[in-house]
């Protein structure tokens, strides 16, 4: 095709053309930069709802694959089509997603089960901008599917129906004459019935009955009187003919409760239910494999180059308790069968064998003792001593605490590099005189610090003290010293070895808090006393009114309300007394494990086990820290419903923040209520428990938030800034021999 061009272009035209070309180049450059972003975004669309056991396992597989992949962000949507299959619901979802993601371009979309895939295919261009799609949990697609949808690939959900029928016929305790196959009226159930109809033609010796389009009550009744030479194969029953929905575990529980014949299944997560087992697939693996494919796609691989996986991985698996209940012959089970819920087997050992083993053990123990004694004598050799020194040198270089080694015989103090950095010096390990160290102590702290050193040297043992030392800049910094003394053979102290930590910011916070608290405490005490006096007087007047207006029903009806209002005021004033105690005493370093365990004893409940595993971490917090843990444990007792376990743990984040986690396995907190749980008056009882917790922690700059999953348990994360927690070096673990120069 030929284009006509003007013979002359004005100067203005050249300028405009240049600007347009520049803008095009800039937009292409920006696009290139955008495409090189270090973060990928994936939209995961689940056909069903949270709590649907099959799809929950798929969702877990999807998220588990990417949980350690920091450059991938997952967005999750649940379509809830089991409960709302209507077309109007899908139209509403379209409008919702259009508004929600109109300004977002995903790198890939993962779908699970049929409805999500069909929805995405229908709107792939106008809603999802032709984003690559990876599906799983889908029964079948046409042969030319990838030709029609080149940007779509995935994994077909192929349940081993034939293999499970073969296994049931082979292993069932009674020879099978009839098999009942249970499905529902959903699209998934229909597709499985079509597959099953073709398969059962190969078994003329067995009568098959497909059960579907029925209420759960009718189904429960029908399975009550099945003959002993029959069995049930459960595929799916998530919605009955009346529109009631069930998870697969709920459906199996109701069916098995009313049935006296074995139930076979094809999904691994049902093995903990009252089923015999079968040839099973893993929905978790489906989700995990889909994420593996998505990982390849977002990093550049074309979906059309990835063939759709058509054969699901499956394996034989059975429930020991059900096998025992129906007297299965386990020798007939397929080779390499997995058996869940199987108790540990005990082996009977003959008495003579036991005596031989015991004798050998005693001899080995005695030999070990002799070897230990011999090895201890060998430790005096120079080679082992040098090895100890090397290990110690590496430990000293790795620690962030300052190390102070005071050798009285040589009249010198060794300081490590980390200790010098605390004082502002950039130097390697250094030897200083005791006189120079003493001179660096603040004049106001020198007398007390040296007196403590003197007593410590005379009495031996361990000690901890806080004082100020001069830095390289000439100002003073607060440090905390923890030390241990060592004595020679004549009983005299010859060495003091310890660590010291920078607590300057902590002391500054502490002094500011004490001054503010002193002023507030006086005002609070006077005000509370006056209000309580007035409330007591008001209650007296109300009692007089009760007698005066006993015959006046209109006025009498308000008197109980007045009484409750005054009692509420008294309750709030009494709460303020607890509130006032926050900050009255100086914040201090507290061992989290010790405090939490004391709170666990106070909040003890034989129905709830409290486990504390925080190591030796200490945090700088208000003296009411025990109240924090007590209220958290009490919150689980009051609102956790069927909670049986509370775990307290500690972890360190990548930005060096410390997080104390208190989580239970109870009901959890509804998402809509999470932002209000720490507000005054929220919840039952007094409404002050979590409010008080938040305020106690905030005294020293510690935060708390709730991150649990509803119906799986509450989870409170106490976030401690880097300078408000540390794990102290255990002085008792130091060996004097390892410090010999």
C-alpha positions in Angstrom: 0.0 0.0 0.0 1.3 3.4 -0.9 0.8 6.5 1.3 0.9 10.1 0.1 3.1 12.5 2.0 3.0 16.3 1.9 5.9 17.8 0.1 6.5 20.4 2.8 6.3 20.2 6.6 6.2 23.4 8.6 8.5 24.1 11.5 5.6 23.7 13.9 4.7 20.4 12.4 8.3 19.2 12.9 8.2 20.3 16.5 4.9 18.5 17.2 6.1 15.4 15.4 9.2 15.4 17.6 7.2 15.8 20.8 4.9 12.8 19.8 7.9 10.6 19.1 9.5 11.6 22.4 6.3 10.7 24.3 6.0 7.4 22.5 9.6 6.6 23.4 9.1 7.7 27.0 6.0 5.5 27.4 7.8 2.5 25.9 10.7 3.1 28.3 8.3 3.4 31.2 6.5 0.2 30.1 9.9 -1.6 30.0 10.7 -0.4 33.5 7.3 -1.5 34.7 7.7 -5.0 33.2 11.0 -5.3 34.9 9.4 -4.9 38.3 10.8 -7.2 41.0 7.3 -8.1 42.2 4.8 -10.3 40.5 1.1 -10.3 41.2 -1.1 -13.4 40.8 -4.9 -13.6 41.1 -6.2 -16.9 42.6 -9.9 -17.4 41.9 -11.6 -20.3 43.9 -14.9 -21.5 42.6 -16.3 -22.2 46.1 -16.0 -20.7 49.6 -13.7 -20.9 52.5 -14.5 -23.9 54.6 -15.1 -26.1 51.5 -12.6 -28.9 52.3 -11.6 -29.8 48.7 -10.9 -26.3 47.6 -9.4 -25.3 50.9 -6.7 -27.8 50.3 -6.2 -26.5 46.8 -5.9 -23.0 48.2 -3.3 -24.1 50.7 -1.3 -25.8 48.0 -1.3 -22.6 45.9 -0.2 -20.3 48.8 2.3 -22.8 50.3 4.3 -22.9 47.0 4.8 -19.1 47.1 5.0 -18.6 50.9 8.8 -18.2 50.8 8.8 -16.3 47.4 9.0 -12.6 48.5 8.7 -11.3 45.0 5.2 -12.8 44.4 2.0 -11.4 45.8 -1.2 -13.5 45.8 -4.7 -12.0 45.6 -7.5 -14.4 46.5 -11.1 -14.4 45.5 -13.8 -16.9 46.5 -16.8 -17.1 44.1 -19.0 -19.2 46.5 -20.9 -20.9 43.6 -21.7 -24.0 45.6 -24.1 -21.8 47.7 -25.0 -19.3 45.0 -25.0 -20.9 41.6 -27.4 -18.3 40.0 -26.3 -16.4 36.9 -27.2 -13.1 38.7 -24.5 -13.9 41.3 -21.9 -14.4 38.5 -23.0 -11.0 37.0 -22.5 -9.4 40.4 -19.1 -10.9 40.7 -18.2 -9.5 37.2 -19.2 -6.0 38.3 -17.3 -6.4 41.6 -14.0 -7.6 40.0 -14.3 -5.0 37.2 -14.4 -2.2 39.8 -11.9 -3.8 42.1 -9.2 -4.6 39.6 -9.8 -2.0 36.9 -6.4 -0.5 37.5 -4.4 -3.7 38.1 -2.7 -5.9 35.5 -1.9 -9.4 36.9 1.0 -11.5 35.7 -1.0 -14.7 35.9 -4.4 -16.1 37.1 -4.8 -19.4 38.9 -8.3 -20.9 39.0 -9.6 -24.0 40.9 -12.6 -26.1 39.7 -14.9 -25.6 36.8 -16.9 -22.5 37.6 -13.8 -20.2 38.1 -12.2 -21.4 34.9 -15.4 -20.8 32.8 -15.9 -17.4 34.4 -12.3 -16.3 33.6 -12.5 -17.7 30.0 -15.8 -15.8 29.4 -14.2 -12.5 30.6 -10.6 -13.1 29.9 -10.2 -10.2 27.4 -12.6 -7.5 28.7 -12.0 -8.1 32.5 -8.6 -9.7 32.8 -6.8 -8.1 29.8 -5.9 -11.5 28.3 -3.8 -12.5 31.3 -2.3 -16.0 31.2 -4.5 -18.6 33.1 -3.5 -21.8 34.9 -6.4 -24.0 36.0 -6.7 -27.0 38.3 -9.6 -29.1 39.7 -11.3 -29.2 36.3 -12.6 -32.6 35.1 -12.2 -32.3 31.3 -11.7 -29.8 28.5 -12.1 -30.3 24.7 -9.3 -31.7 22.6 -8.7 -28.4 20.8 -8.8 -26.4 24.1 -5.3 -24.9 23.9 -5.7 -24.0 20.2 -8.8 -22.0 21.2 -7.2 -20.6 24.4 -3.4 -20.4 23.8 -2.8 -18.4 27.0 -4.4 -21.1 29.2 -2.9 -24.3 30.5 -3.3 -26.4 33.7 -4.0 -29.7 35.4 -7.1 -31.8 34.9 -8.7 -33.4 37.9 -8.9 -37.1 37.0 -10.5 -39.0 39.9 -9.4 -42.7 39.8 -13.0 -44.0 39.7 -12.2 -47.2 37.8 -9.2 -47.9 40.1 -11.3 -47.4 43.2 -14.1 -49.7 41.9 -11.4 -52.4 41.2 -10.0 -52.0 44.7 -13.3 -52.1 46.4 -14.3 -55.4 44.6 -10.9 -56.8 45.5 -10.6 -55.8 49.2 -14.2 -55.6 50.5 -14.8 -58.0 53.4 -18.0 -59.3 51.7 -18.0 -60.2 48.0 -19.7 -57.2 46.4 -23.0 -57.5 44.5 -24.0 -53.9 44.5 -22.2 -50.6 44.7 -23.9 -47.2 45.4 -22.2 -44.2 43.9 -23.1 -40.9 45.5 -22.8 -37.5 43.6 -24.8 -34.3 43.7 -26.5 -32.1 41.1 -23.7 -29.5 40.7 -21.8 -29.3 37.4 -19.0 -31.2 39.0 -21.4 -34.0 40.1 -22.9 -34.2 36.6 -19.5 -34.6 34.9 -18.6 -37.4 37.3 -21.9 -39.2 36.6 -21.2 -39.1 32.9 -17.7 -40.6 33.5 -19.0 -43.2 35.9 -21.8 -44.3 33.5 -19.1 -45.3 30.9 -16.9 -47.1 33.5 -19.5 -49.2 35.2 -20.4 -50.9 31.8 -17.3 -53.1 32.3 -18.6 -54.7 35.5 -21.7 -56.9 34.6 -21.2 -59.0 37.8 -22.0 -55.9 40.0 -25.2 -53.9 40.1 -24.5 -50.1 40.3 -26.9 -47.5 41.6 -26.2 -43.8 41.1 -27.6 -41.7 44.0 -28.2 -37.9 43.3 -30.9 -35.3 43.1 -32.0 -36.2 46.7 -32.2 -34.5 50.1 -29.7 -35.3 52.7 -32.4 -36.6 55.0 -33.6 -39.0 52.3 -30.0 -40.1 51.6 -29.3 -40.7 55.2 -32.5 -42.9 55.4 -31.7 -44.8 52.2 -28.2 -45.9 53.3 -29.5 -47.3 56.6 -30.7 -50.7 55.3 -28.1 -51.5 52.7 -27.3 -55.2 52.4 -23.9 -56.5 53.8 -22.8 -57.4 50.3 -22.9 -53.8 49.1 -20.6 -50.8 49.5 -20.7 -47.0 48.9 -18.3 -45.0 46.7 -18.5 -41.4 47.7 -17.6 -38.9 45.0 -19.2 -35.6 46.1 -22.4 -34.4 47.7 -22.0 -30.7 48.3 -25.6 -29.6 47.6 -28.8 -31.6 48.0 -32.0 -31.2 46.1 -33.3 -28.6 48.5 -30.3 -26.4 48.0 -28.6 -27.2 51.4 -24.8 -27.2 51.1 -22.3 -29.5 52.9 -18.6 -29.9 52.9 -17.4 -33.3 51.9 -16.4 -34.1 55.4 -19.9 -33.1 56.7 -21.6 -35.2 54.1 -19.4 -38.3 54.7 -20.0 -38.0 58.5 -23.8 -37.9 58.0 -23.7 -40.9 55.6 -21.3 -43.0 57.6 -23.4 -42.3 60.8 -26.4 -44.1 59.2 -24.6 -46.7 57.1 -23.4 -50.2 58.1 -21.3 -50.8 54.9 -17.9 -49.6 54.0 -17.5 -46.2 52.2 -14.8 -45.8 49.6 -13.4 -42.4 48.6 -11.0 -40.9 46.1 -9.7 -37.9 48.0 -6.9 -38.0 50.6 -8.4 -35.4 53.0 -11.4 -37.6 53.7 -9.2 -40.4 55.1 -9.6 -39.0 58.6 -13.4 -39.4 58.3 -15.2 -42.7 58.8 -14.2 -44.1 55.3 -12.4 -47.3 54.4 -10.2 -45.5 51.9 -9.5 -46.2 48.2 -7.3 -45.0 45.4 -6.9 -41.3 46.3 -5.7 -38.0 44.8 -4.6 -34.9 46.7 -6.3 -31.6 46.1 -3.3 -30.0 47.9 -1.0 -31.4 45.2 -3.3 -29.9 42.5 -2.9 -26.4 43.9 0.8 -26.9 44.4 1.3 -28.1 40.8 -0.7 -25.2 39.5 1.5 -22.8 41.3 4.6 -24.5 39.9 3.2 -23.9 36.4 2.3 -20.3 37.3 5.9 -19.8 38.5 7.2 -20.7 35.1 4.6 -18.5 33.3 5.3 -15.3 35.3 9.0 -15.8 34.5 8.5 -15.8 30.8 7.4 -19.2 29.6 4.4 -19.2 27.2 1.3 -21.2 28.4 0.9 -22.6 24.9 4.3 -24.4 25.4 3.1 -26.1 28.5 0.8 -29.1 27.8 -2.2 -29.6 29.9 -1.6 -32.4 32.5 -4.3 -35.0 32.1 -3.4 -37.7 34.5 -3.7 -36.9 38.2 -1.2 -38.6 40.6 -2.9 -41.1 42.9 -2.1 -43.8 45.4 -3.8 -46.4 47.6 -4.6 -45.2 51.1 -6.9 -46.6 53.9 -8.1 -45.7 57.3 -7.0 -48.3 59.9 -9.9 -47.7 62.2 -12.5 -48.4 59.5 -10.5 -51.4 58.2 -10.6 -52.8 61.8 -14.3 -52.0 62.2 -15.4 -54.0 59.1 -12.7 -56.8 59.5 -10.8 -56.1 56.3 -8.1 -58.6 55.3 -5.1 -56.2 55.1 -3.1 -58.7 53.1 -5.5 -58.0 50.1 -4.7 -54.3 50.1 -2.7 -53.0 47.1 1.1 -52.9 47.4 2.6 -49.8 49.0 -0.8 -48.8 50.5 -0.7 -45.9 53.0 -2.6 -46.7 56.2 -3.6 -43.7 58.4 -4.5 -43.7 62.1 -2.6 -46.9 62.6 -1.3 -47.3 66.2 2.3 -48.0 66.8 3.1 -51.7 66.8 4.8 -53.1 69.9 7.3 -55.9 69.7 7.6 -58.5 72.4 11.3 -59.1 73.4 12.2 -62.5 75.0 13.6 -62.1 78.5 17.0 -63.6 77.6 17.3 -61.1 74.8 16.3 -58.3 77.1 18.9 -59.3 79.7 21.6 -59.5 77.0 20.7 -56.0 75.8 20.6 -54.6 79.3 24.0 -56.1 80.1 25.5 -54.7 76.9 24.0 -51.3 77.7 25.5 -51.3 81.3 28.9 -52.3 79.9 28.7 -49.6 77.2 27.7 -47.1 79.9 30.7 -48.0 82.1 33.0 -47.8 79.1 31.6 -44.4 78.2 32.3 -43.1 81.7 35.9 -44.3 81.5 36.3 -42.7 78.1 34.9 -39.4 79.4 37.3 -39.4 82.4 40.2 -40.2 80.1 39.2 -37.5 77.6 38.9 -34.9 80.3 42.5 -35.6 81.2 43.6 -35.1 77.6 42.0 -31.6 77.5 45.1 -30.2 79.2 47.0 -30.6 76.0 48.0 -27.5 74.0 46.2 -28.6 70.9 42.8 -28.8 72.5 43.4 -25.5 74.3 44.1 -23.7 71.0 41.0 -25.2 69.5 39.1 -23.7 72.4 40.7 -20.3 71.9 39.7 -20.4 68.2 36.1 -21.2 69.0 36.0 -18.4 71.5 37.5 -15.9 69.1 34.8 -16.6 66.5 32.1 -16.3 69.2 33.5 -12.9 70.4 33.5 -11.6 66.8 29.9 -12.7 66.2 28.3 -11.2 69.3 26.8 -7.7 69.5 27.4 -7.4 73.2 30.5 -5.8 74.6 32.8 -8.3 76.4 34.8 -7.2 79.4 37.6 -9.5 80.8 39.2 -8.1 83.9 42.4 -9.9 84.8 43.6 -8.9 88.3 46.9 -10.7 88.1 47.9 -8.9 85.0 46.1 -5.7 86.0 44.4 -5.3 82.6 41.0 -5.3 81.0 40.2 -6.8 77.6 37.5 -5.2 75.5 36.2 -6.7 72.3 35.4 -4.9 69.0 31.6 -4.8 69.6 32.2 -3.2 73.1 34.4 -0.5 71.6 31.7 0.2 68.9 29.1 0.8 71.7 31.5 3.4 73.1 32.0 5.0 69.7 35.4 3.7 68.8 36.2 2.0 65.5 39.0 -0.3 66.6 39.9 -4.0 67.0 40.0 -5.7 70.4 41.9 -3.6 72.9 43.6 -4.0 76.3 43.1 -1.1 78.8 44.1 -0.6 82.4 41.5 -0.8 85.2 42.3 2.8 86.1 41.3 4.0 82.6 38.0 2.1 82.7 37.3 3.5 86.1 37.9 7.0 84.9 35.4 6.6 82.1 32.5 5.9 84.6 30.3 8.9 85.3 31.2 10.7 88.6 27.7 10.2 89.9 27.8 6.4 89.2 31.5 5.7 90.0 31.2 5.2 93.8 28.2 2.8 93.5 29.7 0.9 90.6 33.1 0.4 92.2 31.6 -0.5 95.6 29.5 -3.2 93.8 32.7 -4.5 92.0 34.5 -4.6 95.3 31.7 -6.6 97.1 31.4 -8.8 94.1 35.1 -9.6 94.0 35.0 -10.5 97.7 31.9 -12.7 97.6 32.3 -14.2 94.1 29.3 -15.3 92.1 27.2 -13.3 89.5 26.1 -9.7 89.4 24.2 -7.2 87.2 24.5 -3.4 87.4 23.8 -0.3 85.3 25.9 2.8 85.0 27.1 5.5 82.6 30.5 5.5 80.8 32.1 8.2 78.7 32.1 7.7 74.9 34.6 8.8 72.3 32.6 12.0 71.7 32.9 12.9 75.4 29.2 12.4 76.3 28.0 9.6 78.6 26.0 6.4 77.6 24.1 4.0 79.9 25.2 0.4 79.8 24.1 -2.7 81.6 26.9 -5.1 82.8 26.4 -8.8 83.6 29.5 -10.5 85.0 30.8 -13.6 86.7 33.9 -14.0 88.9 36.5 -16.8 88.9 38.8 -17.7 91.6 42.2 -19.4 91.7 43.1 -22.5 93.7 43.8 -20.4 96.8 40.2 -19.0 96.8 41.0 -15.5 95.6 39.2 -13.8 92.8 41.6 -13.5 89.9 39.3 -12.7 87.0 35.9 -11.0 86.3 34.4 -11.8 82.9 31.2 -10.2 81.7 29.2 -8.6 79.0 27.8 -5.1 78.7 24.8 -3.8 76.6 23.9 -0.4 75.3 20.7 0.7 77.2 21.0 4.4 76.6 17.7 4.8 74.8 15.9 2.6 77.3 17.0 4.8 80.2 15.9 7.9 78.4 12.5 6.4 77.8 12.3 5.3 81.4 13.1 8.7 82.8 10.6 10.5 80.6 7.9 8.0 81.5 8.5 8.3 85.2 8.2 12.1 85.2 5.0 12.0 83.2 3.5 9.3 85.3 4.3 11.1 88.5 2.2 14.1 87.5 -0.6 12.0 86.2 -0.7 9.7 89.2 -1.4 12.6 91.6 -4.2 14.0 89.4 -5.7 10.6 88.9 -5.7 9.7 92.6 -7.4 12.9 93.7 -10.0 12.8 90.8 -10.8 9.1 91.4 -11.3 9.7 95.1 -13.7 12.6 94.5 -15.7 10.8 91.9 -16.1 7.7 94.0 -17.3 9.8 96.9 -19.9 11.5 94.7 -21.0 8.1 93.3 -21.4 6.7 96.8 -23.5 9.8 97.7 -25.6 9.4 94.6 -26.3 5.8 95.4 -27.5 6.9 98.8 -29.9 9.5 97.2 -31.2 6.8 94.8 -32.1 4.6 97.8 -34.0 7.5 99.3 -35.8 8.1 96.0 -36.7 4.4 95.9 -38.6 4.8 99.2 -40.1 8.2 98.4 -41.5 7.2 95.0 -42.3 3.5 95.7 -45.9 4.1 94.7 -45.1 6.1 91.5 -44.5 3.5 88.8 -43.3 6.0 86.2 -40.5 7.3 88.4 -39.7 3.9 90.0 -39.1 2.4 86.6 -36.1 4.7 86.1 -34.5 4.0 89.5 -32.8 0.7 88.5 -31.4 2.3 85.4 -29.9 5.1 87.5 -28.4 2.5 89.9 -26.8 0.6 86.9 -25.4 3.9 85.5 -23.8 4.8 88.8 -22.4 1.2 89.2 -21.0 1.4 85.7 -19.3 4.7 86.7 -17.8 3.0 89.8 -16.6 0.1 87.6 -14.9 2.4 85.2 -13.3 4.4 88.0 -12.0 1.2 89.6 -10.6 0.2 86.2 -8.8 3.6 86.1 -7.0 2.5 89.3 -5.5 -0.5 87.3 -4.9 1.9 84.5 -3.1 4.3 86.8 -0.7 1.6 87.9 0.7 1.5 84.4 3.9 3.5 84.5 3.8 4.0 88.3 6.7 1.7 88.6 9.7 2.1 86.3 9.6 -0.1 83.2 12.2 -2.9 83.5 13.8 -5.7 81.6 11.7 -8.8 82.0 12.2 -12.4 80.9 9.2 -13.2 78.7 9.1 -16.9 79.5 9.1 -16.4 83.2 6.3 -13.7 83.1 4.1 -15.7 80.7 4.4 -18.9 82.8 3.4 -17.0 85.9 0.4 -15.6 84.1 -0.4 -19.1 82.9 -0.5 -20.4 86.5 -2.9 -17.5 87.5 -5.1 -18.1 84.5 -4.9 -21.8 84.7 -7.7 -23.9 83.2 -7.7 -27.7 83.1 -9.5 -27.6 79.7 -6.8 -25.4 78.1 -3.1 -26.3 77.8 -0.8 -23.3 77.8 2.7 -23.8 76.2 5.4 -21.2 76.5 8.4 -21.5 74.2 10.1 -18.0 73.9 13.6 -19.0 74.8 15.6 -16.6 77.0 14.4 -13.4 75.4 13.9 -10.3 77.6 11.9 -7.2 76.8 11.8 -3.7 78.3 8.1 -3.2 79.4 5.9 -1.9 82.1 5.8 -3.9 85.4 2.2 -4.9 84.5 3.5 -7.2 81.6 2.1 -10.2 83.5 -1.3 -8.6 83.3 -0.9 -8.6 79.5 -0.4 -12.3 79.2 -3.1 -13.0 81.9 -5.7 -11.0 79.9 -4.8 -12.7 76.7 -5.1 -16.2 78.3 -8.4 -15.0 79.9 -9.7 -13.8 76.6 -9.3 -17.3 75.1 -11.1 -18.8 78.2 -14.0 -16.4 77.8 -14.4 -16.2 74.0 -12.4 -19.1 72.5 -15.4 -21.5 72.9 -13.8 -25.0 72.3 -10.2 -23.9 72.5 -7.9 -26.5 74.0 -4.4 -25.0 73.4 -2.6 -21.7 73.8 1.0 -21.3 72.4 3.3 -18.5 73.3 6.4 -18.2 71.0 9.0 -15.6 69.9 10.5 -14.9 66.5 12.9 -12.3 65.0 11.9 -10.5 61.8 14.2 -9.5 59.0 14.3 -5.9 60.2 15.3 -7.1 63.7 11.9 -6.4 65.3 11.0 -9.0 67.9 7.5 -10.6 67.7 5.9 -12.4 70.6 3.0 -14.6 69.3 0.1 -15.7 71.5 -2.3 -18.0 69.6 -5.0 -20.5 70.3 -7.0 -23.0 68.4 -10.4 -21.6 69.4 -13.1 -19.8 67.4 -11.0 -16.8 66.5 -12.2 -13.2 65.8 -14.5 -12.3 63.0 -12.7 -10.2 60.3 -15.2 -7.3 60.7 -14.4 -7.0 64.4 -10.6 -7.2 64.3 -10.1 -3.4 64.1 -12.3 -2.8 67.2 -11.0 -5.5 69.6 -8.6 -3.1 71.3 -11.1 -0.4 71.8 -12.5 0.4 75.3 -15.8 -1.3 76.0 -15.5 -3.8 73.1 -16.7 -7.4 73.8 -18.3 -9.0 76.8 -17.5 -8.8 80.5 -16.0 -5.4 81.4 -14.8 -4.6 77.9 -11.4 -3.4 79.2 -9.2 -6.5 79.0 -7.7 -6.0 75.5 -7.9 -2.2 75.8 -5.7 -2.4 78.9 -3.3 -4.7 77.2 -2.7 -2.3 74.3 -2.1 0.6 76.7 0.3 -1.3 79.0 2.4 -2.3 76.0 2.4 1.2 74.4 4.0 2.7 77.5 7.4 1.6 76.2 6.5 1.7 72.5 5.4 -1.9 72.0 2.5 -2.6 69.6 0.0 -5.4 69.4 -2.3 -6.6 66.6 -4.6 -9.6 66.0 -3.8 -11.7 62.9 -5.7 -14.9 63.5 -8.0 -16.7 61.0 -11.7 -16.8 61.9 -12.8 -20.3 62.9 -9.2 -21.5 63.2 -8.1 -19.5 66.2 -7.1 -16.1 67.6 -3.5 -14.9 67.1 -2.1 -11.9 68.8 1.3 -10.5 67.7 3.2 -8.3 70.2 5.6 -6.3 68.1 8.8 -5.2 70.1 11.1 -2.6 68.5 14.8 -3.7 68.1 16.0 -1.6 71.0 13.4 -3.0 73.5 14.4 -6.7 73.3 17.5 -8.8 73.5 18.7 -12.3 74.3 21.3 -12.0 77.0 24.6 -13.9 76.9 24.5 -16.6 79.5 27.5 -15.8 81.7 27.2 -19.2 83.4 28.1 -20.9 80.1 31.5 -19.2 79.9 34.6 -21.3 80.7 37.6 -19.5 82.3 40.0 -21.7 80.3 38.6 -20.4 77.1 39.7 -16.9 77.9 43.4 -17.8 78.6 45.5 -15.7 76.2 
